[in-house]
Amino acid sequence: MLSNELKKGMHVQLKNGWFGVMMDNARGNIRMVEVDGYCKEIGSVYVWDIDAMCDTSPACKIELTEKQIKARNAIKAMGF
């Protein structure tokens, strides 16, 4: 599934193992997610930090668009 196909209300798993619920229908590099980590909070998450969509069994891996891959590589090159 492409990252731009994630919709509000879908359950996702982040690469660090935490789970969350999508809070917007936007497209792009940054998405709003309600993350259930140390505490429950809503915040911005890079799409390349989202590992899988968990609404189906088995979980569906998230694929990035070419533009998102270029942005991820540029941010990693800056040291973030």
C-alpha positions, 0 to 999 in steps of 0.5 A, spaced: 500 500 500 502 506 498 503 511 503 498 516 500 493 511 500 492 511 508 486 514 510 483 517 517 482 512 522 486 507 519 491 503 524 498 503 523 504 500 526 511 505 527 518 502 525 519 503 533 514 498 534 508 503 537 501 503 534 497 509 532 491 511 529 491 516 522 488 523 524 488 526 517 487 524 510 493 528 507 498 526 502 505 528 503 511 527 507 508 528 514 502 525 517 498 526 523 497 520 528 495 519 534 500 514 537 499 510 543 507 510 546 509 512 553 502 516 553 497 517 548 498 523 544 497 526 537 503 529 533 506 529 526 510 523 524 514 522 517 511 517 513 517 513 512 517 512 520 510 508 518 512 501 518 505 497 516 497 498 516 494 494 521 487 494 519 488 487 515 490 481 516 496 480 515 498 487 516 500 491 509 507 494 509 507 501 507 511 503 500 513 510 499 513 514 493 519 516 489 518 523 491 518 521 499 524 517 498 528 523 495 525 527 501 527 521 506 534 521 503 535 528 503 533 529 510 538 523 512 544 526 508 543 532 513 544 528 519 537 527 522 
